[in-house]
């Protein structure tokens, strides 16, 4: 079954065509990467898949259900798909304790707060976050802890699809590796489908099964990650790879 189906998706901002007949399919339980330079259309496509950007043409479906163009059932969508934005800690209210931000999930899903807190404890343990952190405000913890707490909040929804927008942005190399490993563990253990949108080709190579390359609103090349990144067919993909710094071959 396909987790995400995008067919001829087109988005115009006045005279600018930000998304031009984009088509892709993401298999359930897989990790799919979308790469390209800034302004290539990656974020517009992400927003369209999340239902935050109306299409001028084409269609998008999640788990076989079309993304509605009008009013949505936010409770149902919250369980179906969740975003992990570049700075996920921004989803935590600065005026609320971490526990209060987590309790909002219980309210949104209509679940007992006690059961939600029990699941949160398990997630915190898995993410390496001290449970005492829930009594603090976001500004009272480190940036790394806030990012992990925000990830825990997203996972409380138990989404079937998780979209990560530039998940490694602003992180040093060692922390990038930890986060990518965490996302892979979640995919394996929870069966979550991952869509990773990034300009970090090294991260996409590490985590994605398949990849699509975007340029000027179009998907110019797509396929198995190894095939696309090791033997690109499109001239833009070759230029993109040539511009990416490679580690030195010196031993």
N, C-alpha and C positions, 0 to 999 in steps of 0.2 A: 504494500500500500504506500502511496505517496503522502508524505507529511505536508509538503508544500508544492503547489502547482501554480506556476506563473505563465500566462499565455498572452503574448502580444501586449504586455503592459506598457501603456504610454501615459506620460505626465507632461503637461505643458505649463510653464509659468509665463504667461503672456506670449511673446514671440520666441521664448527659449524652450526648446524641447529637452527637458531634463532626463526623461526616460523614453527610449525609442524602441517600441515593439520588443521589449525584453521577454524572453521565454526561458524558463528553467524548471526542472523537477528535482525535488529533494526527497530521497527515499526515507521512510520512517526508520528511526534508529541510527541514521548515518550522521556524519559531520560533513557539511558542505561549506566551502570557502568562497567568498567573493572578494576579488582583489582589483585594484586599480588606483590611479592617482586621485588626489583631491579634485572634486568636480567631475568625476567620471560617472556619477549617478548612483553610487553605492548607497548613500544615505537615503536618497529618494526612494529607491527600491525597498530598502529596509522599512521605511515609514509606510509604504504602500502595503507591504505584507502585514504590518501591525494594524492596518486599518486606520492609520493616522493621516494618510494622504489619499485623496480621491483620485481615481484614474480618469483620464480623458477617454481612454479606450482600453480594451483588453479585459482580462479577468484574473482573479487570484482565488485559490481555494486552499483551505487548511484542513487536513484530514478528510478530504472529499467534500467539505462544506464551503460554498462560496463566501468570501469575505464580503459582508454587506456594505452597500454604498450609503445606506441611511442609518437610522438608529440601531444600536447594537445591544446585545445582552452582555453587559460587562462582567457579570459573575461567571457566565459560561466561558467568555473569552479569557478571563483571568486564569482559568484552569487549563485552557488550551494552549495559550502562548504567552510568553513573558519576555520582555527585553532586558538586557544587561548593557546599559549604556557605558560610554567611555569613563565616566566617573560615577559608578553606581552609588557611592556614598551620598550623592545629591538627593537620592530618594528618601533619605532619612531626615525627618524634620529636625532642625536645630533646636527647636523649642520643646521637643518631646524626648523623653527617655527612650532608649533602644527598645525596652519592653513595650512601650506604648505604640511605637511604630509597628512592632510585630503583632500586637493585638488588633491593629487595623485590618490585618489579613483575615483574622478570625471573623471579624464583623462583616467584611466584604463577602466571605464565603459562607457565612451563616453557620460556622462551626463553634463548638464549645471552646472557650478560652483555655480551659485546663488541658484539653487534648492538644491544642495548638502549642501550648507551652511545652508539653512533653515532647512533641516532634522537634521543637526548636532546640531543646536541650541536646537531642541526638545530633542535629545539624551542627550546633556549636562545637560539640566534641569532635565531629568529623572535620570541621574546618579549623580546628585548633584555637578556638576562641574561649577564654575563661567565661564561665557562666555568670560570674559576678558582673560582667560587662553590661548586662541588660539593665542595670540600675543607673547607668551613666548616660549623659547626653553625648551626641556625636563629637562635640569639640573636646570632650574629656578623654578621648581615646586616640590612639595613633591612626594615621591615615590608612595603614594596612589593615588594622582591625575594623575600621569603619567600612572599608571595601568588602571585607569578608562578611561582616554583619549584613550588609546590603545584599550580598549574594545569598545568604541564608534566608533573608526576607523573600527574595524571588523564589527560592526553592520551596518555601512553605506552601506556595500555590500548587506544587507538584505539576508544573506545566509539561505538556507533551512535547512542546517545541520551545526551545530557548534560543533567542537571537542575541548574539554578543557583538556589539559594535565597538571595534578597536579595543578588545579586552586587555591588550598588553600596553596600551598607551600610558606613558608616564611612569612605567615600572622599570626597575633595573633588571638586568638579564636573569639573575637568579630567581627573582620574584615572578618574572614572566613564566619561567619554567614551572614553578609551583602552581600557578594559576591554570596553565594549559593542562598540566597533569590532573588537576582537580576536575576540570571540565570533561576530560576523557573518562575519569572515574565515574562521574555522574552519568555520562552516556551509557557506560557499561552496566552500572548497577541499577539505574532507574529507567533505562530504555529511552532516555530523552533524545530527541532529535536536535542537533546543533546546527545553527547557521552562523558562521563566523564571518563578519565583514571587516576587512582590514587592508591596510597598505603594507603590513609586515609580512613579506613573503616567507620569511623563515618560520614564523609562527604558523602560517597556513600550511606550509609543507609538512610541519610536524604533526598537525592535528587533523587535517581534512582528508577525507576519502576522495572527494571530487572537488573541482574548483572551476569557477567561471571568472573570466577576465572582462572587466568593463572599461569602455572608452567612449566618451562623449555620449553617454546615455544608452549605448548599445552593449550587448554581450557579444564580444568579438570572437571568443574562443571558450570552449568548455570541454571537460573530460576528466579522466582520472588525474589526480594531482601530480603523480610522478610523470605521466606522459606530457601534460601541459607544461610543467615547469622544467622538465629535462629536455623535451624536444618540441618546443612551441612551433605552431604552424603559422600563426598570424604575425605580421610584421610588428604590430604594436606590442604584442606579448614579448617578442624578442627584445624590443627596445626597453620595455619595462624591466625585464630580467637583467639586461646589460647595465641599467642604472642602479641596480641594487648592489650594495657593497658585499663582497664575498670575503670570508676569512682567508688569511694568508696561508699559503701551502707550506710555509716553513715549519719544520718539526721542532 
